[in-house]
């Protein structure tokens, strides 16, 4: 099973408008 | 400028390209911040470690680039992650190679920080495996330079690599396939109208992508080996990507 990539998920998920 | 016969999609993809100077300044600022811990050291290990830090920061800018693109935004984060897991090292290699294509000097390398370093100096600072990888990259860059690949074509090639419909378990595989087809079509149209004397340019541009894939695999293997030897600076995006793909 692939290890979750927390940093990448954070970078993709973050809201730039805040 | 809107030129007649220029496919709008090519312009849109070119518009996603980041401001080089802004990326450069951001990376320089970050590297200067980190430098405190390795000050004074200057050996093969510190050169490799500096290269890793640069690659790591370049990866952050690659993720930002992908996020800025309309097509990518339409995907769920799960699919975005799968696409980036598949091609992060190819995009890093492409970023390096395209910089050298535009730099257009066989005997020196232009770093993402804007520094120009003489090739023999770099080759002398790294081990045989990395030296061979750097040289292969330089050869590929010079061949692409001979093909006279331009910025618009480069913008398209990056998207062709990112939107790879062969990535497994994509939730929206049809969309990814559609984007790649559209970009391929736009690139074909662009090359035919802009370089009518060079009918084979489109297919000639796709050939090096196979080599980029192979180079990026070799670079990943090398990074894995160096990581196991404890030579790669830890807690960074570069290593997370390496683990996510190899785990």
Interface residues (C-beta under 8 A of the other chain):
Chain A: X1 X2 X3 X4 X5 X6 X7 X8 X9 X11 X12 X13
Chain B: X60 X63 X64 X67 X77 X80 X81 X84 X85 X237 X240 X241 X243 X244 X245 X247
